[in-house]
């Protein structure tokens, strides 16, 4: 594992897109630059032929944490074994990974043998719905559940329109308000506006992100921000209001986004998070409504192995796991009004 050269960093997104996992937008240059504005130092490495974005953060008295968000971009266990043995010197006291390796492809016992320990998952799309955009448009929409097809067509018939939008102060406020309305209904936490403003601006400027709004009679009912890299796209952020829910604007929004992405050559679209497959039909699950919406576009839930830690300095890691992480998360949430990761 070696530091990337200046030339490799300059062409970083192409290297990430060429990774065995097909690349991930949360390993991109724009994502690195976003995190650099919010407490992390981005480090660029090559693990053999695999491009690996590392987010580094100093923890007082313990040393560096390395967080490889949705990476490294390997698809087989040998890549993880190689990572565990190839850390540069001096190493961090711990490394956190989230490779997009399918659940069941590698077991916890094998990962434990390499030194990795299963921890709480961070990214929402450890369980998710992925829509293939390779078939024709007719074939794609035919793969939706009947109710979803009906809602897409109803929205169009009612006069809902979907338009791409530039990232401006006005559109940032509009999108953030939609997200706030959504999380207020769900009772979950929303990051501060500045984080999203930085994320949306940097990805839009890099040509790897696009904002969309669905409107009805001049009112914005739903919005989404999409990121993409190589042949993969992610429904990164979104929200909607309850007004005029009968016109089903979010359904047409997603369908128009899929058509837009397909025209750009994107082959798969990650709808960013569902309950685990075992809970997907559980009407009592807090995300049951979200599950119904997303599985309407594809009933199959894709599950990845999730988040694992590699404790490099055992004693320091034990302190972090027992006390440090809880304190850091509490400080970030209560004082900074942000998430730690």
C-alpha positions in Angstrom: 0.0 0.0 0.0 1.6 3.2 -1.2 0.6 6.9 -1.4 -0.8 7.8 -4.8 1.3 10.0 -7.0 0.2 13.6 -7.9 -0.7 12.3 -11.4 -2.9 9.5 -9.9 -4.6 11.9 -7.6 -5.3 14.3 -10.6 -7.1 11.4 -12.3 -8.5 9.9 -9.1 -12.1 9.3 -10.2 -11.1 7.3 -13.2 -8.9 5.1 -11.0 -11.8 4.6 -8.6 -14.2 3.7 -11.4 -11.7 1.0 -12.6 -11.6 -0.7 -9.1 -12.8 -4.3 -9.0 -16.1 -3.2 -7.3 -16.9 -0.8 -10.2 -16.1 2.2 -8.1 -18.1 4.0 -5.5 -19.1 7.7 -5.3 -18.1 7.8 -1.6 -14.5 7.1 -2.7 -14.5 10.0 -5.1 -12.4 13.2 -5.2 -15.4 15.4 -4.6 -16.4 13.4 -1.5 -12.8 13.6 -0.2 -12.9 17.4 -0.7 -16.3 17.6 1.1 -14.9 15.7 4.1 -11.8 17.9 4.2 -14.1 20.8 5.0 -15.6 18.9 7.9 -12.8 17.6 10.1 -11.2 14.8 8.0 -7.9 14.7 6.1 -8.2 12.8 2.8 -5.3 10.5 2.0 -5.0 8.8 -1.4 -3.4 5.3 -1.6 -2.9 2.5 -4.1 -3.4 -1.0 -2.7 -1.8 -2.8 -5.6 -4.0 -1.7 -8.5 -6.9 -0.6 -6.3 -7.4 3.1 -5.6 -8.3 3.7 -1.9 -9.5 6.9 -0.4 -8.7 7.1 3.3 -10.3 9.7 5.6 -8.0 10.4 8.5 -8.8 12.0 11.8 -6.7 12.6 14.9 -8.1 11.4 18.2 -6.4 13.1 21.2 -4.1 10.7 23.2 -4.9 7.8 20.8 -3.6 8.7 17.4 -5.1 8.5 13.9 -8.4 6.8 12.8 -8.6 5.8 9.2 -12.0 5.5 7.7 -12.3 3.9 4.2 -15.8 4.9 3.4 -17.5 2.3 1.2 -14.2 0.8 0.5 -11.6 -0.5 -0.2 -12.8 -1.3 -3.7 -12.2 -5.0 -3.6 -14.6 -7.8 -4.3 -12.7 -10.8 -2.8 -11.4 -11.6 0.6 -7.8 -11.7 -0.6 -7.9 -7.9 -1.0 -8.9 -7.4 2.6 -6.2 -9.8 3.8 -3.7 -7.8 1.7 -4.9 -4.5 3.3 -4.5 -5.9 6.8 -0.8 -6.7 6.1 0.2 -3.7 4.0 -0.5 -0.6 6.1 2.2 2.0 5.8 4.4 3.1 8.7 3.5 4.7 11.1 0.1 3.1 11.0 -3.1 4.5 12.5 -4.4 2.9 15.7 -7.4 1.6 13.8 -8.9 1.3 10.3 -12.6 1.2 9.5 -13.7 -0.4 6.3 -17.1 -0.8 4.4 -16.3 -2.8 1.2 -19.2 -3.5 -1.2 -18.8 -7.2 -0.8 -22.1 -9.1 -0.8 -23.3 -10.7 2.4 -22.4 -14.4 2.3 -19.5 -14.0 0.0 -17.2 -13.8 3.0 -18.0 -14.8 6.5 -17.3 -13.0 9.8 -14.9 -15.9 10.8 -12.8 -15.3 7.8 -12.6 -11.5 8.4 -11.8 -12.2 12.1 -8.9 -14.3 10.9 -7.5 -11.3 9.1 -7.9 -9.2 12.3 -11.2 -7.4 11.4 -14.0 -7.0 13.9 -17.7 -6.4 13.1 -19.0 -3.1 14.4 -22.1 -0.9 14.0 -22.8 -0.1 10.4 -22.4 3.5 9.4 -23.6 4.0 5.8 -27.4 3.6 5.2 -27.0 1.4 2.1 -25.5 -1.7 3.8 -29.0 -3.0 2.8 -30.4 -1.4 -0.3 -32.3 -1.6 -3.5 -30.3 -1.4 -6.8 -32.1 -0.8 -10.1 -30.4 -2.0 -13.2 -30.5 0.6 -16.0 -29.0 -1.6 -18.7 -32.4 -2.8 -20.1 -34.6 -0.6 -22.3 -36.8 2.0 -20.7 -39.8 -0.2 -21.4 -38.1 -3.2 -19.8 -37.0 -1.2 -16.7 -40.5 0.2 -16.0 -42.0 -3.2 -16.6 -39.8 -4.5 -13.8 -41.5 -2.2 -11.3 -44.3 -3.4 -9.1 -47.7 -2.8 -10.6 -48.6 -0.1 -8.0 -45.3 1.7 -8.7 -46.0 1.8 -12.4 -49.5 3.1 -11.8 -48.1 5.9 -9.5 -45.5 6.9 -12.0 -48.1 7.3 -14.8 -50.6 8.9 -12.4 -48.1 11.6 -11.5 -47.4 12.4 -15.2 -51.1 12.4 -15.9 -51.8 14.8 -13.0 -49.2 17.3 -14.4 -46.2 16.7 -12.1 -43.0 17.9 -13.8 -39.4 16.9 -13.0 -36.5 19.2 -13.7 -32.8 19.2 -13.1 -31.7 22.2 -11.0 -28.4 24.0 -10.5 -26.9 24.2 -7.0 -27.6 27.7 -5.7 -28.3 29.2 -2.4 -32.0 29.1 -3.3 -32.0 25.4 -4.4 -29.9 24.4 -1.4 -32.5 26.0 0.9 -35.3 24.3 -1.0 -33.7 20.9 -0.9 -32.8 21.1 2.8 -36.3 22.1 3.7 -37.6 19.0 1.9 -35.2 16.9 3.8 -36.1 18.5 7.1 -39.8 17.8 6.5 -39.0 14.2 5.8 -36.8 13.6 8.8 -39.3 15.4 11.0 -41.9 12.9 10.0 -39.4 10.0 10.6 -38.0 11.4 13.9 -34.4 10.9 12.8 -31.3 13.2 12.8 -30.3 15.5 9.9 -26.8 16.9 9.4 -26.4 20.6 9.4 -27.2 22.6 6.3 -23.5 23.6 5.6 -22.4 19.9 5.2 -25.0 19.4 2.5 -24.3 22.7 0.8 -20.6 21.8 0.5 -21.4 18.3 -0.6 -23.9 19.4 -3.3 -21.7 22.2 -4.6 -18.5 20.2 -4.8 -20.1 17.2 -6.6 -22.0 19.5 -9.0 -18.8 21.4 -9.8 -17.0 18.1 -10.4 -19.7 16.9 -12.8 -20.5 14.0 -10.5 -23.7 15.2 -8.9 -27.1 16.6 -10.0 -30.1 18.0 -8.1 -33.7 17.4 -9.2 -37.1 18.8 -8.2 -40.6 17.5 -8.8 -43.2 20.3 -9.1 -47.0 20.4 -9.2 -48.9 23.6 -9.9 -45.7 25.6 -9.3 -45.0 24.0 -5.9 -41.9 21.9 -5.2 -43.2 18.6 -3.7 -40.1 16.4 -3.8 -36.4 16.7 -4.5 -33.3 14.5 -4.8 -29.6 14.9 -5.2 -27.9 12.2 -7.2 -24.2 11.3 -7.3 -22.6 9.2 -10.0 -19.1 7.8 -10.8 -18.3 5.4 -13.7 -21.3 3.3 -14.4 -22.9 3.6 -10.9 -25.2 6.2 -9.3 -26.5 6.8 -5.8 -29.7 8.5 -4.6 -27.6 10.4 -2.0 -30.2 12.8 -0.6 -33.9 13.5 -0.9 -37.1 14.6 0.7 -40.7 15.5 0.1 -43.7 17.3 1.6 -47.0 15.8 2.5 -49.1 18.4 0.5 -50.6 16.9 -2.7 -49.5 13.4 -1.8 -52.3 12.1 -4.0 -50.3 13.1 -7.1 -47.5 10.7 -6.3 -44.6 13.1 -7.2 -41.8 11.1 -5.6 -42.5 8.2 -8.0 -42.2 10.2 -11.1 -39.1 12.0 -9.7 -37.3 8.7 -9.4 -38.4 7.4 -12.8 -37.2 10.6 -14.5 -33.9 10.4 -12.7 -33.5 6.8 -13.9 -34.1 7.9 -17.5 -31.6 10.8 -17.1 -28.9 8.5 -15.6 -29.5 5.9 -18.3 -29.0 8.5 -21.0 -25.6 9.3 -19.4 -24.5 5.6 -19.6 -25.1 4.8 -16.0 -25.8 1.1 -15.6 -27.0 0.7 -12.0 -28.8 3.0 -9.6 -28.6 2.6 -5.8 -31.7 3.9 -4.0 -29.6 4.2 -0.8 -30.9 2.1 2.0 -33.7 -0.1 3.1 -34.3 -2.2 6.2 -32.5 -5.6 6.2 -34.0 -8.2 3.9 -35.4 -10.1 6.9 -37.4 -7.0 7.9 -38.4 -5.8 4.5 -42.0 -7.0 4.9 -42.3 -5.9 8.5 -45.0 -3.2 8.7 -43.9 -2.3 12.2 -40.3 -1.4 11.1 -39.6 2.4 11.5 -38.6 2.4 7.8 -41.5 0.4 6.5 -42.9 3.2 4.3 -39.5 3.8 2.8 -39.1 0.0 2.2 -42.5 -0.1 0.3 -41.5 2.9 -1.8 -38.0 1.6 -2.8 -38.9 -2.1 -3.3 -41.6 -0.9 -5.7 -38.8 -0.2 -8.2 -37.1 -3.6 -7.5 -38.3 -6.1 -5.0 -34.8 -7.6 -4.4 -32.8 -6.2 -1.5 -29.0 -6.2 -1.9 -27.1 -6.7 1.3 -23.4 -6.0 1.9 -21.1 -7.2 4.8 -21.2 -3.8 6.4 -18.7 -2.0 8.6 -15.6 -3.7 10.1 -12.7 -2.4 12.3 -9.1 -3.4 12.0 -7.6 -2.7 15.5 -3.9 -2.0 14.8 -2.9 -0.8 18.3 -5.0 -3.2 20.5 -4.8 -1.2 23.7 -5.7 2.1 22.1 -8.5 0.5 20.2 -10.0 -0.9 23.3 -10.0 2.6 24.9 -11.6 4.0 21.7 -14.2 1.2 21.6 -15.1 1.5 25.3 -15.0 5.3 25.8 -13.5 7.3 22.9 -16.1 6.7 20.2 -19.0 7.4 22.5 -17.5 10.7 23.7 -16.5 11.8 20.1 -20.0 11.0 18.8 -21.7 12.9 21.7 -19.4 15.9 21.2 -20.0 16.0 17.5 -23.8 15.7 17.9 -24.4 17.9 20.9 -21.8 20.6 20.4 -21.0 20.7 16.7 -24.6 19.6 15.7 -23.0 17.2 13.3 -22.3 13.5 12.9 -18.8 12.3 13.7 -18.5 10.1 10.6 
